[in-house]
């Protein structure tokens, strides 16, 4: 939670899409921990937090803007390279899981379409002029 004594600053970040957003930083509020990983939302515990933007901020640091699609929480901060590498590995694992799920869904949809086609074919509902 923010307190009245918090120090707030704003900086403009340009997203990969070219859109510019103002990022509000609050110092003195709740401490941000990376122990659970940047992919975990501190507000709702969703493991779907994703980067909105990131750029190198120093030789071993990255400025990263992240957002939770579940509760719309977001944060912009500078993180060390090891933390960002772990985040990137988590993103890779998530991408692999999404691709596996997509392939399963595509196969199930195709099986359903083939089954409906066969039923329609046997029922005489498909005519040469349908092609």
Buried (B, 14 or more C-beta within 10 A) or exposed (E): EEEEEEEEEEEEBEEEEEEEBEBEBBEEBEEEEBEEBBBBBBEEEBEEBBBBBBEEEEEEBBBBBBBBEBEEBBBBBEBEEEBBEBBBEBBEEBEEEEEEEEEEEEEEEEEEEEEEEEEEEEEEEBEEEEE
